[in-house]
């Protein structure tokens, strides 16, 4: 009995690829269903009140001041 190894290997390759494709398709559908269920029973809450721009400007000013102080301290210690 002569066995065509190339033909058999192609059959196994196609079978394996089909199994993986079906598994991934089922996985995508299950994830979509899960998202719908979660959104139904646990809806998103209203977003928190955004911080004012003055607070952000103050934070940026504090960051800049800290960076400037660190650089000047580094230059003092280096000399």
mmCIF file of the N, C-alpha and C atoms, coordinates in Angstrom:
data_MODEL
# 
_entry.id   MODEL 
# 
loop_
_atom_site.group_PDB 
_atom_site.id 
_atom_site.type_symbol 
_atom_site.label_atom_id 
_atom_site.label_alt_id 
_atom_site.label_comp_id 
_atom_site.label_asym_id 
_atom_site.label_entity_id 
_atom_site.label_seq_id 
_atom_site.pdbx_PDB_ins_code 
_atom_site.Cartn_x 
_atom_site.Cartn_y 
_atom_site.Cartn_z 
_atom_site.occupancy 
_atom_site.B_iso_or_equiv 
_atom_site.pdbx_formal_charge 
_atom_site.auth_seq_id 
_atom_site.auth_comp_id 
_atom_site.auth_asym_id 
_atom_site.auth_atom_id 
_atom_site.pdbx_PDB_model_num 
ATOM 1   N N  . UNK A 1 1  ? 0.827   -1.177 0.000  1.00 0.00 ? 1  UNK A N  1 
ATOM 2   C CA . UNK A 1 1  ? 0.000   0.000  0.000  1.00 0.00 ? 1  UNK A CA 1 
ATOM 3   C C  . UNK A 1 1  ? 0.875   1.246  0.000  1.00 0.00 ? 1  UNK A C  1 
ATOM 4   N N  . UNK A 1 2  ? 0.624   2.110  -0.958 1.00 0.00 ? 2  UNK A N  1 
ATOM 5   C CA . UNK A 1 2  ? 1.410   3.331  -1.042 1.00 0.00 ? 2  UNK A CA 1 
ATOM 6   C C  . UNK A 1 2  ? 0.625   4.468  -0.398 1.00 0.00 ? 2  UNK A C  1 
ATOM 7   N N  . UNK A 1 3  ? 1.262   5.151  0.532  1.00 0.00 ? 3  UNK A N  1 
ATOM 8   C CA . UNK A 1 3  ? 0.626   6.263  1.232  1.00 0.00 ? 3  UNK A CA 1 
ATOM 9   C C  . UNK A 1 3  ? 1.222   7.550  0.699  1.00 0.00 ? 3  UNK A C  1 
ATOM 10  N N  . UNK A 1 4  ? 0.366   8.419  0.242  1.00 0.00 ? 4  UNK A N  1 
ATOM 11  C CA . UNK A 1 4  ? 0.818   9.716  -0.250 1.00 0.00 ? 4  UNK A CA 1 
ATOM 12  C C  . UNK A 1 4  ? 0.984   10.638 0.952  1.00 0.00 ? 4  UNK A C  1 
ATOM 13  N N  . UNK A 1 5  ? 2.227   10.803 1.406  1.00 0.00 ? 5  UNK A N  1 
ATOM 14  C CA . UNK A 1 5  ? 2.495   11.584 2.615  1.00 0.00 ? 5  UNK A CA 1 
ATOM 15  C C  . UNK A 1 5  ? 2.178   13.058 2.419  1.00 0.00 ? 5  UNK A C  1 
ATOM 16  N N  . UNK A 1 6  ? 2.438   13.604 1.250  1.00 0.00 ? 6  UNK A N  1 
ATOM 17  C CA . UNK A 1 6  ? 2.163   15.016 1.006  1.00 0.00 ? 6  UNK A CA 1 
ATOM 18  C C  . UNK A 1 6  ? 0.653   15.258 1.043  1.00 0.00 ? 6  UNK A C  1 
ATOM 19  N N  . UNK A 1 7  ? -0.103  14.380 0.432  1.00 0.00 ? 7  UNK A N  1 
ATOM 20  C CA . UNK A 1 7  ? -1.558  14.522 0.446  1.00 0.00 ? 7  UNK A CA 1 
ATOM 21  C C  . UNK A 1 7  ? -2.121  14.410 1.841  1.00 0.00 ? 7  UNK A C  1 
ATOM 22  N N  . UNK A 1 8  ? -1.616  13.453 2.606  1.00 0.00 ? 8  UNK A N  1 
ATOM 23  C CA . UNK A 1 8  ? -2.072  13.290 3.993  1.00 0.00 ? 8  UNK A CA 1 
ATOM 24  C C  . UNK A 1 8  ? -1.719  14.507 4.838  1.00 0.00 ? 8  UNK A C  1 
ATOM 25  N N  . UNK A 1 9  ? -0.520  15.033 4.638  1.00 0.00 ? 9  UNK A N  1 
ATOM 26  C CA . UNK A 1 9  ? -0.116  16.202 5.428  1.00 0.00 ? 9  UNK A CA 1 
ATOM 27  C C  . UNK A 1 9  ? -0.968  17.415 5.065  1.00 0.00 ? 9  UNK A C  1 
ATOM 28  N N  . UNK A 1 10 ? -1.309  17.566 3.789  1.00 0.00 ? 10 UNK A N  1 
ATOM 29  C CA . UNK A 1 10 ? -2.180  18.679 3.395  1.00 0.00 ? 10 UNK A CA 1 
ATOM 30  C C  . UNK A 1 10 ? -3.570  18.533 4.008  1.00 0.00 ? 10 UNK A C  1 
ATOM 31  N N  . UNK A 1 11 ? -4.067  17.293 4.074  1.00 0.00 ? 11 UNK A N  1 
ATOM 32  C CA . UNK A 1 11 ? -5.371  17.068 4.705  1.00 0.00 ? 11 UNK A CA 1 
ATOM 33  C C  . UNK A 1 11 ? -5.348  17.468 6.170  1.00 0.00 ? 11 UNK A C  1 
ATOM 34  N N  . UNK A 1 12 ? -4.292  17.059 6.881  1.00 0.00 ? 12 UNK A N  1 
ATOM 35  C CA . UNK A 1 12 ? -4.183  17.402 8.302  1.00 0.00 ? 12 UNK A CA 1 
ATOM 36  C C  . UNK A 1 12 ? -4.013  18.913 8.499  1.00 0.00 ? 12 UNK A C  1 
ATOM 37  N N  . UNK A 1 13 ? -3.267  19.564 7.588  1.00 0.00 ? 13 UNK A N  1 
ATOM 38  C CA . UNK A 1 13 ? -3.079  21.006 7.690  1.00 0.00 ? 13 UNK A CA 1 
ATOM 39  C C  . UNK A 1 13 ? -4.411  21.737 7.517  1.00 0.00 ? 13 UNK A C  1 
ATOM 40  N N  . UNK A 1 14 ? -5.171  21.343 6.495  1.00 0.00 ? 14 UNK A N  1 
ATOM 41  C CA . UNK A 1 14 ? -6.455  21.981 6.252  1.00 0.00 ? 14 UNK A CA 1 
ATOM 42  C C  . UNK A 1 14 ? -7.407  21.715 7.411  1.00 0.00 ? 14 UNK A C  1 
ATOM 43  N N  . UNK A 1 15 ? -7.426  20.487 7.920  1.00 0.00 ? 15 UNK A N  1 
ATOM 44  C CA . UNK A 1 15 ? -8.283  20.149 9.054  1.00 0.00 ? 15 UNK A CA 1 
ATOM 45  C C  . UNK A 1 15 ? -7.915  20.994 10.277 1.00 0.00 ? 15 UNK A C  1 
ATOM 46  N N  . UNK A 1 16 ? -6.632  21.109 10.552 1.00 0.00 ? 16 UNK A N  1 
ATOM 47  C CA . UNK A 1 16 ? -6.184  21.913 11.699 1.00 0.00 ? 16 UNK A CA 1 
ATOM 48  C C  . UNK A 1 16 ? -6.545  23.373 11.545 1.00 0.00 ? 16 UNK A C  1 
ATOM 49  N N  . UNK A 1 17 ? -6.359  23.909 10.342 1.00 0.00 ? 17 UNK A N  1 
ATOM 50  C CA . UNK A 1 17 ? -6.689  25.313 10.113 1.00 0.00 ? 17 UNK A CA 1 
ATOM 51  C C  . UNK A 1 17 ? -8.192  25.549 10.232 1.00 0.00 ? 17 UNK A C  1 
ATOM 52  N N  . UNK A 1 18 ? -8.997  24.604 9.760  1.00 0.00 ? 18 UNK A N  1 
ATOM 53  C CA . UNK A 1 18 ? -10.448 24.738 9.890  1.00 0.00 ? 18 UNK A CA 1 
ATOM 54  C C  . UNK A 1 18 ? -10.880 24.696 11.352 1.00 0.00 ? 18 UNK A C  1 
ATOM 55  N N  . UNK A 1 19 ? -10.273 23.814 12.124 1.00 0.00 ? 19 UNK A N  1 
ATOM 56  C CA . UNK A 1 19 ? -10.618 23.722 13.548 1.00 0.00 ? 19 UNK A CA 1 
ATOM 57  C C  . UNK A 1 19 ? -10.280 25.031 14.255 1.00 0.00 ? 19 UNK A C  1 
ATOM 58  N N  . UNK A 1 20 ? -9.103  25.587 13.962 1.00 0.00 ? 20 UNK A N  1 
ATOM 59  C CA . UNK A 1 20 ? -8.706  26.849 14.586 1.00 0.00 ? 20 UNK A CA 1 
ATOM 60  C C  . UNK A 1 20 ? -9.644  27.975 14.145 1.00 0.00 ? 20 UNK A C  1 
ATOM 61  N N  . UNK A 1 21 ? -9.996  28.022 12.858 1.00 0.00 ? 21 UNK A N  1 
ATOM 62  C CA . UNK A 1 21 ? -10.891 29.063 12.360 1.00 0.00 ? 21 UNK A CA 1 
ATOM 63  C C  . UNK A 1 21 ? -12.260 28.979 13.028 1.00 0.00 ? 21 UNK A C  1 
ATOM 64  N N  . UNK A 1 22 ? -12.797 27.778 13.137 1.00 0.00 ? 22 UNK A N  1 
ATOM 65  C CA . UNK A 1 22 ? -14.113 27.600 13.773 1.00 0.00 ? 22 UNK A CA 1 
ATOM 66  C C  . UNK A 1 22 ? -14.036 28.000 15.243 1.00 0.00 ? 22 UNK A C  1 
ATOM 67  N N  . UNK A 1 23 ? -12.976 27.592 15.914 1.00 0.00 ? 23 UNK A N  1 
ATOM 68  C CA . UNK A 1 23 ? -12.816 27.948 17.323 1.00 0.00 ? 23 UNK A CA 1 
ATOM 69  C C  . UNK A 1 23 ? -12.770 29.466 17.496 1.00 0.00 ? 23 UNK A C  1 
ATOM 70  N N  . UNK A 1 24 ? -12.002 30.158 16.655 1.00 0.00 ? 24 UNK A N  1 
ATOM 71  C CA . UNK A 1 24 ? -11.901 31.613 16.775 1.00 0.00 ? 24 UNK A CA 1 
ATOM 72  C C  . UNK A 1 24 ? -13.230 32.293 16.449 1.00 0.00 ? 24 UNK A C  1 
ATOM 73  N N  . UNK A 1 25 ? -13.957 31.774 15.467 1.00 0.00 ? 25 UNK A N  1 
ATOM 74  C CA . UNK A 1 25 ? -15.262 32.350 15.135 1.00 0.00 ? 25 UNK A CA 1 
ATOM 75  C C  . UNK A 1 25 ? -16.229 32.190 16.306 1.00 0.00 ? 25 UNK A C  1 
ATOM 76  N N  . UNK A 1 26 ? -16.234 31.014 16.918 1.00 0.00 ? 26 UNK A N  1 
ATOM 77  C CA . UNK A 1 26 ? -17.095 30.782 18.080 1.00 0.00 ? 26 UNK A CA 1 
ATOM 78  C C  . UNK A 1 26 ? -16.669 31.687 19.236 1.00 0.00 ? 26 UNK A C  1 
ATOM 79  N N  . UNK A 1 27 ? -15.372 31.842 19.422 1.00 0.00 ? 27 UNK A N  1 
ATOM 80  C CA . UNK A 1 27 ? -14.858 32.697 20.496 1.00 0.00 ? 27 UNK A CA 1 
ATOM 81  C C  . UNK A 1 27 ? -15.305 34.144 20.306 1.00 0.00 ? 27 UNK A C  1 
ATOM 82  N N  . UNK A 1 28 ? -15.254 34.646 19.079 1.00 0.00 ? 28 UNK A N  1 
ATOM 83  C CA . UNK A 1 28 ? -15.687 36.017 18.810 1.00 0.00 ? 28 UNK A CA 1 
ATOM 84  C C  . UNK A 1 28 ? -17.172 36.174 19.121 1.00 0.00 ? 28 UNK A C  1 
ATOM 85  N N  . UNK A 1 29 ? -17.987 35.215 18.712 1.00 0.00 ? 29 UNK A N  1 
ATOM 86  C CA . UNK A 1 29 ? -19.426 35.301 18.970 1.00 0.00 ? 29 UNK A CA 1 
ATOM 87  C C  . UNK A 1 29 ? -19.730 35.244 20.466 1.00 0.00 ? 29 UNK A C  1 
ATOM 88  N N  . UNK A 1 30 ? -19.012 34.395 21.194 1.00 0.00 ? 30 UNK A N  1 
ATOM 89  C CA . UNK A 1 30 ? -19.218 34.297 22.649 1.00 0.00 ? 30 UNK A CA 1 
ATOM 90  C C  . UNK A 1 30 ? -18.820 35.606 23.330 1.00 0.00 ? 30 UNK A C  1 
ATOM 91  N N  . UNK A 1 31 ? -17.724 36.219 22.873 1.00 0.00 ? 31 UNK A N  1 
ATOM 92  C CA . UNK A 1 31 ? -17.297 37.487 23.469 1.00 0.00 ? 31 UNK A CA 1 
ATOM 93  C C  . UNK A 1 31 ? -18.312 38.596 23.191 1.00 0.00 ? 31 UNK A C  1 
ATOM 94  N N  . UNK A 1 32 ? -18.887 38.619 21.990 1.00 0.00 ? 32 UNK A N  1 
ATOM 95  C CA . UNK A 1 32 ? -19.920 39.617 21.683 1.00 0.00 ? 32 UNK A CA 1 
ATOM 96  C C  . UNK A 1 32 ? -21.149 39.411 22.563 1.00 0.00 ? 32 UNK A C  1 
ATOM 97  N N  . UNK A 1 33 ? -21.549 38.163 22.725 1.00 0.00 ? 33 UNK A N  1 
ATOM 98  C CA . UNK A 1 33 ? -22.692 37.854 23.580 1.00 0.00 ? 33 UNK A CA 1 
ATOM 99  C C  . UNK A 1 33 ? -22.411 38.258 25.021 1.00 0.00 ? 33 UNK A C  1 
ATOM 100 N N  . UNK A 1 34 ? -21.212 37.981 25.489 1.00 0.00 ? 34 UNK A N  1 
ATOM 101 C CA . UNK A 1 34 ? -20.829 38.342 26.851 1.00 0.00 ? 34 UNK A CA 1 
ATOM 102 C C  . UNK A 1 34 ? -20.872 39.865 27.026 1.00 0.00 ? 34 UNK A C  1 
ATOM 103 N N  . UNK A 1 35 ? -20.394 40.610 26.034 1.00 0.00 ? 35 UNK A N  1 
ATOM 104 C CA . UNK A 1 35 ? -20.415 42.070 26.119 1.00 0.00 ? 35 UNK A CA 1 
ATOM 105 C C  . UNK A 1 35 ? -21.846 42.591 26.193 1.00 0.00 ? 35 UNK A C  1 
ATOM 106 N N  . UNK A 1 36 ? -22.750 41.998 25.412 1.00 0.00 ? 36 UNK A N  1 
ATOM 107 C CA . UNK A 1 36 ? -24.151 42.428 25.452 1.00 0.00 ? 36 UNK A CA 1 
ATOM 108 C C  . UNK A 1 36 ? -24.769 42.149 26.817 1.00 0.00 ? 36 UNK A C  1 
ATOM 109 N N  . UNK A 1 37 ? -24.478 40.981 27.370 1.00 0.00 ? 37 UNK A N  1 
ATOM 110 C CA . UNK A 1 37 ? -25.035 40.617 28.679 1.00 0.00 ? 37 UNK A CA 1 
ATOM 111 C C  . UNK A 1 37 ? -24.492 41.549 29.758 1.00 0.00 ? 37 UNK A C  1 
ATOM 112 N N  . UNK A 1 38 ? -23.201 41.815 29.732 1.00 0.00 ? 38 UNK A N  1 
ATOM 113 C CA . UNK A 1 38 ? -22.602 42.684 30.744 1.00 0.00 ? 38 UNK A CA 1 
ATOM 114 C C  . UNK A 1 38 ? -23.166 44.093 30.631 1.00 0.00 ? 38 UNK A C  1 
ATOM 115 N N  . UNK A 1 39 ? -23.294 44.603 29.406 1.00 0.00 ? 39 UNK A N  1 
ATOM 116 C CA . UNK A 1 39 ? -23.838 45.954 29.231 1.00 0.00 ? 39 UNK A CA 1 
ATOM 117 C C  . UNK A 1 39 ? -25.304 46.038 29.642 1.00 0.00 ? 39 UNK A C  1 
ATOM 118 N N  . UNK A 1 40 ? -26.029 44.932 29.530 1.00 0.00 ? 40 UNK A N  1 
ATOM 119 C CA . UNK A 1 40 ? -27.434 44.939 29.916 1.00 0.00 ? 40 UNK A CA 1 
ATOM 120 C C  . UNK A 1 40 ? -27.585 45.018 31.433 1.00 0.00 ? 40 UNK A C  1 
ATOM 121 N N  . UNK A 1 41 ? -26.823 44.214 32.161 1.00 0.00 ? 41 UNK A N  1 
ATOM 122 C CA . UNK A 1 41 ? -26.978 44.137 33.613 1.00 0.00 ? 41 UNK A CA 1 
ATOM 123 C C  . UNK A 1 41 ? -26.073 45.096 34.377 1.00 0.00 ? 41 UNK A C  1 
ATOM 124 N N  . UNK A 1 42 ? -24.995 45.551 33.757 1.00 0.00 ? 42 UNK A N  1 
ATOM 125 C CA . UNK A 1 42 ? -24.076 46.485 34.405 1.00 0.00 ? 42 UNK A CA 1 
ATOM 126 C C  . UNK A 1 42 ? -23.788 47.649 33.459 1.00 0.00 ? 42 UNK A C  1 
ATOM 127 N N  . UNK A 1 43 ? -24.748 48.563 33.279 1.00 0.00 ? 43 UNK A N  1 
ATOM 128 C CA . UNK A 1 43 ? -24.521 49.675 32.347 1.00 0.00 ? 43 UNK A CA 1 
ATOM 129 C C  . UNK A 1 43 ? -23.441 50.617 32.866 1.00 0.00 ? 43 UNK A C  1 
ATOM 130 N N  . UNK A 1 44 ? -22.851 51.357 31.928 1.00 0.00 ? 44 UNK A N  1 
ATOM 131 C CA . UNK A 1 44 ? -21.819 52.321 32.303 1.00 0.00 ? 44 UNK A CA 1 
ATOM 132 C C  . UNK A 1 44 ? -22.419 53.423 33.152 1.00 0.00 ? 44 UNK A C  1 
ATOM 133 N N  . UNK A 1 45 ? -21.657 53.834 34.156 1.00 0.00 ? 45 UNK A N  1 
ATOM 134 C CA . UNK A 1 45 ? -22.089 54.938 35.006 1.00 0.00 ? 45 UNK A CA 1 
ATOM 135 C C  . UNK A 1 45 ? -21.737 56.253 34.328 1.00 0.00 ? 45 UNK A C  1 
ATOM 136 N N  . UNK A 1 46 ? -22.357 57.326 34.784 1.00 0.00 ? 46 UNK A N  1 
ATOM 137 C CA . UNK A 1 46 ? -22.055 58.649 34.232 1.00 0.00 ? 46 UNK A CA 1 
ATOM 138 C C  . UNK A 1 46 ? -20.608 58.998 34.540 1.00 0.00 ? 46 UNK A C  1 
ATOM 139 N N  . UNK A 1 47 ? -19.922 59.625 33.600 1.00 0.00 ? 47 UNK A N  1 
ATOM 140 C CA . UNK A 1 47 ? -18.518 59.966 33.853 1.00 0.00 ? 47 UNK A CA 1 
ATOM 141 C C  . UNK A 1 47 ? -18.401 60.984 34.973 1.00 0.00 ? 47 UNK A C  1 
ATOM 142 N N  . UNK A 1 48 ? -17.297 60.931 35.654 1.00 0.00 ? 48 UNK A N  1 
ATOM 143 C CA . UNK A 1 48 ? -17.055 61.857 36.751 1.00 0.00 ? 48 UNK A CA 1 
ATOM 144 C C  . UNK A 1 48 ? -16.902 63.275 36.212 1.00 0.00 ? 48 UNK A C  1 
ATOM 145 N N  . UNK A 1 49 ? -17.087 64.230 37.078 1.00 0.00 ? 49 UNK A N  1 
ATOM 146 C CA . UNK A 1 49 ? -16.984 65.628 36.689 1.00 0.00 ? 49 UNK A CA 1 
ATOM 147 C C  . UNK A 1 49 ? -15.525 65.912 36.337 1.00 0.00 ? 49 UNK A C  1 
ATOM 148 N N  . UNK A 1 50 ? -15.267 66.437 35.149 1.00 0.00 ? 50 UNK A N  1 
ATOM 149 C CA . UNK A 1 50 ? -13.873 66.708 34.767 1.00 0.00 ? 50 UNK A CA 1 
ATOM 150 C C  . UNK A 1 50 ? -13.286 67.818 35.624 1.00 0.00 ? 50 UNK A C  1 
ATOM 151 N N  . UNK A 1 51 ? -11.996 67.727 35.841 1.00 0.00 ? 51 UNK A N  1 
ATOM 152 C CA . UNK A 1 51 ? -11.323 68.752 36.636 1.00 0.00 ? 51 UNK A CA 1 
ATOM 153 C C  . UNK A 1 51 ? -11.257 70.037 35.840 1.00 0.00 ? 51 UNK A C  1 
ATOM 154 N N  . UNK A 1 52 ? -11.234 71.129 36.550 1.00 0.00 ? 52 UNK A N  1 
ATOM 155 C CA . UNK A 1 52 ? -11.213 72.429 35.865 1.00 0.00 ? 52 UNK A CA 1 
ATOM 156 C C  . UNK A 1 52 ? -9.843  72.664 35.245 1.00 0.00 ? 52 UNK A C  1 
ATOM 157 N N  . UNK A 1 53 ? -9.803  73.551 34.280 1.00 0.00 ? 53 UNK A N  1 
ATOM 158 C CA . UNK A 1 53 ? -8.540  73.846 33.601 1.00 0.00 ? 53 UNK A CA 1 
ATOM 159 C C  . UNK A 1 53 ? -7.582  74.581 34.523 1.00 0.00 ? 53 UNK A C  1 
ATOM 160 N N  . UNK A 1 54 ? -8.104  75.306 35.511 1.00 0.00 ? 54 UNK A N  1 
ATOM 161 C CA . UNK A 1 54 ? -7.208  76.006 36.430 1.00 0.00 ? 54 UNK A CA 1 
ATOM 162 C C  . UNK A 1 54 ? -6.456  75.008 37.293 1.00 0.00 ? 54 UNK A C  1 
ATOM 163 N N  . UNK A 1 55 ? -7.128  73.924 37.670 1.00 0.00 ? 55 UNK A N  1 
ATOM 164 C CA . UNK A 1 55 ? -6.449  72.887 38.449 1.00 0.00 ? 55 UNK A CA 1 
ATOM 165 C C  . UNK A 1 55 ? -5.355  72.238 37.618 1.00 0.00 ? 55 UNK A C  1 
ATOM 166 N N  . UNK A 1 56 ? -5.644  71.989 36.345 1.00 0.00 ? 56 UNK A N  1 
ATOM 167 C CA . UNK A 1 56 ? -4.636  71.391 35.469 1.00 0.00 ? 56 UNK A CA 1 
ATOM 168 C C  . UNK A 1 56 ? -3.474  72.345 35.261 1.00 0.00 ? 56 UNK A C  1 
ATOM 169 N N  . UNK A 1 57 ? -3.761  73.638 35.118 1.00 0.00 ? 57 UNK A N  1 
ATOM 170 C CA . UNK A 1 57 ? -2.705  74.628 34.937 1.00 0.00 ? 57 UNK A CA 1 
ATOM 171 C C  . UNK A 1 57 ? -1.844  74.706 36.189 1.00 0.00 ? 57 UNK A C  1 
ATOM 172 N N  . UNK A 1 58 ? -2.482  74.628 37.352 1.00 0.00 ? 58 UNK A N  1 
ATOM 173 C CA . UNK A 1 58 ? -1.729  74.654 38.607 1.00 0.00 ? 58 UNK A CA 1 
ATOM 174 C C  . UNK A 1 58 ? -0.847  73.428 38.727 1.00 0.00 ? 58 UNK A C  1 
ATOM 175 N N  . UNK A 1 59 ? -1.382  72.258 38.350 1.00 0.00 ? 59 UNK A N  1 
ATOM 176 C CA . UNK A 1 59 ? -0.590  71.037 38.388 1.00 0.00 ? 59 UNK A CA 1 
ATOM 177 C C  . UNK A 1 59 ? 0.599   71.137 37.447 1.00 0.00 ? 59 UNK A C  1 
ATOM 178 N N  . UNK A 1 60 ? 0.367   71.678 36.257 1.00 0.00 ? 60 UNK A N  1 
ATOM 179 C CA . UNK A 1 60 ? 1.473   71.841 35.307 1.00 0.00 ? 60 UNK A CA 1 
ATOM 180 C C  . UNK A 1 60 ? 2.523   72.795 35.856 1.00 0.00 ? 60 UNK A C  1 
ATOM 181 N N  . UNK A 1 61 ? 2.090   73.859 36.506 1.00 0.00 ? 61 UNK A N  1 
ATOM 182 C CA . UNK A 1 61 ? 3.028   74.815 37.076 1.00 0.00 ? 61 UNK A CA 1 
ATOM 183 C C  . UNK A 1 61 ? 3.855   74.155 38.181 1.00 0.00 ? 61 UNK A C  1 
ATOM 184 N N  . UNK A 1 62 ? 3.224   73.313 38.985 1.00 0.00 ? 62 UNK A N  1 
ATOM 185 C CA . UNK A 1 62 ? 3.952   72.605 40.042 1.00 0.00 ? 62 UNK A CA 1 
ATOM 186 C C  . UNK A 1 62 ? 4.978   71.643 39.433 1.00 0.00 ? 62 UNK A C  1 
ATOM 187 N N  . UNK A 1 63 ? 4.598   70.970 38.360 1.00 0.00 ? 63 UNK A N  1 
ATOM 188 C CA . UNK A 1 63 ? 5.540   70.060 37.705 1.00 0.00 ? 63 UNK A CA 1 
ATOM 189 C C  . UNK A 1 63 ? 6.738   70.821 37.143 1.00 0.00 ? 63 UNK A C  1 
ATOM 190 N N  . UNK A 1 64 ? 6.479   71.940 36.498 1.00 0.00 ? 64 UNK A N  1 
ATOM 191 C CA . UNK A 1 64 ? 7.561   72.743 35.931 1.00 0.00 ? 64 UNK A CA 1 
ATOM 192 C C  . UNK A 1 64 ? 8.469   73.257 37.047 1.00 0.00 ? 64 UNK A C  1 
ATOM 193 N N  . UNK A 1 65 ? 7.882   73.694 38.132 1.00 0.00 ? 65 UNK A N  1 
ATOM 194 C CA . UNK A 1 65 ? 8.686   74.196 39.248 1.00 0.00 ? 65 UNK A CA 1 
ATOM 195 C C  . UNK A 1 65 ? 9.552   73.088 39.838 1.00 0.00 ? 65 UNK A C  1 
ATOM 196 N N  . UNK A 1 66 ? 9.004   71.897 39.948 1.00 0.00 ? 66 UNK A N  1 
ATOM 197 C CA . UNK A 1 66 ? 9.787   70.776 40.483 1.00 0.00 ? 66 UNK A CA 1 
ATOM 198 C C  . UNK A 1 66 ? 10.932  70.412 39.551 1.00 0.00 ? 66 UNK A C  1 
ATOM 199 N N  . UNK A 1 67 ? 10.691  70.450 38.255 1.00 0.00 ? 67 UNK A N  1 
ATOM 200 C CA . UNK A 1 67 ? 11.752  70.129 37.296 1.00 0.00 ? 67 UNK A CA 1 
ATOM 201 C C  . UNK A 1 67 ? 12.856  71.168 37.341 1.00 0.00 ? 67 UNK A C  1 
ATOM 202 N N  . UNK A 1 68 ? 12.470  72.445 37.393 1.00 0.00 ? 68 UNK A N  1 
ATOM 203 C CA . UNK A 1 68 ? 13.463  73.517 37.460 1.00 0.00 ? 68 UNK A CA 1 
ATOM 204 C C  . UNK A 1 68 ? 14.284  73.405 38.740 1.00 0.00 ? 68 UNK A C  1 
ATOM 205 N N  . UNK A 1 69 ? 13.634  73.120 39.855 1.00 0.00 ? 69 UNK A N  1 
ATOM 206 C CA . UNK A 1 69 ? 14.357  72.979 41.124 1.00 0.00 ? 69 UNK A CA 1 
ATOM 207 C C  . UNK A 1 69 ? 15.311  71.791 41.076 1.00 0.00 ? 69 UNK A C  1 
ATOM 208 N N  . UNK A 1 70 ? 14.894  70.694 40.478 1.00 0.00 ? 70 UNK A N  1 
ATOM 209 C CA . UNK A 1 70 ? 15.760  69.519 40.388 1.00 0.00 ? 70 UNK A CA 1 
ATOM 210 C C  . UNK A 1 70 ? 16.977  69.802 39.514 1.00 0.00 ? 70 UNK A C  1 
ATOM 211 N N  . UNK A 1 71 ? 16.780  70.503 38.407 1.00 0.00 ? 71 UNK A N  1 
ATOM 212 C CA . UNK A 1 71 ? 17.903  70.813 37.522 1.00 0.00 ? 71 UNK A CA 1 
ATOM 213 C C  . UNK A 1 71 ? 18.879  71.762 38.203 1.00 0.00 ? 71 UNK A C  1 
ATOM 214 N N  . UNK A 1 72 ? 18.365  72.791 38.892 1.00 0.00 ? 72 UNK A N  1 
ATOM 215 C CA . UNK A 1 72 ? 19.267  73.734 39.563 1.00 0.00 ? 72 UNK A CA 1 
ATOM 216 C C  . UNK A 1 72 ? 20.020  73.057 40.703 1.00 0.00 ? 72 UNK A C  1 
ATOM 217 N N  . UNK A 1 73 ? 19.360  72.157 41.419 1.00 0.00 ? 73 UNK A N  1 
ATOM 218 C CA . UNK A 1 73 ? 20.044  71.428 42.503 1.00 0.00 ? 73 UNK A CA 1 
ATOM 219 C C  . UNK A 1 73 ? 21.123  70.512 41.931 1.00 0.00 ? 73 UNK A C  1 
ATOM 220 N N  . UNK A 1 74 ? 20.838  69.892 40.809 1.00 0.00 ? 74 UNK A N  1 
ATOM 221 C CA . UNK A 1 74 ? 21.817  69.004 40.169 1.00 0.00 ? 74 UNK A CA 1 
ATOM 222 C C  . UNK A 1 74 ? 23.048  69.805 39.720 1.00 0.00 ? 74 UNK A C  1 
ATOM 223 N N  . UNK A 1 75 ? 22.788  70.986 39.157 1.00 0.00 ? 75 UNK A N  1 
ATOM 224 C CA . UNK A 1 75 ? 23.917  71.810 38.699 1.00 0.00 ? 75 UNK A CA 1 
ATOM 225 C C  . UNK A 1 75 ? 24.751  72.322 39.870 1.00 0.00 ? 75 UNK A C  1 
ATOM 226 N N  . UNK A 1 76 ? 24.103  72.599 41.021 1.00 0.00 ? 76 UNK A N  1 
ATOM 227 C CA . UNK A 1 76 ? 24.850  73.044 42.210 1.00 0.00 ? 76 UNK A CA 1 
ATOM 228 C C  . UNK A 1 76 ? 25.742  71.932 42.716 1.00 0.00 ? 76 UNK A C  1 
ATOM 229 N N  . UNK A 1 77 ? 25.230  70.720 42.769 1.00 0.00 ? 77 UNK A N  1 
ATOM 230 C CA . UNK A 1 77 ? 25.989  69.586 43.298 1.00 0.00 ? 77 UNK A CA 1 
ATOM 231 C C  . UNK A 1 77 ? 27.093  69.154 42.334 1.00 0.00 ? 77 UNK A C  1 
ATOM 232 N N  . UNK A 1 78 ? 26.946  69.413 41.070 1.00 0.00 ? 78 UNK A N  1 
ATOM 233 C CA . UNK A 1 78 ? 27.922  68.992 40.079 1.00 0.00 ? 78 UNK A CA 1 
ATOM 234 C C  . UNK A 1 78 ? 29.166  69.855 40.148 1.00 0.00 ? 78 UNK A C  1 
ATOM 235 N N  . UNK A 1 79 ? 29.035  71.112 40.524 1.00 0.00 ? 79 UNK A N  1 
ATOM 236 C CA . UNK A 1 79 ? 30.174  72.035 40.537 1.00 0.00 ? 79 UNK A CA 1 
ATOM 237 C C  . UNK A 1 79 ? 31.134  71.758 41.639 1.00 0.00 ? 79 UNK A C  1 
# 
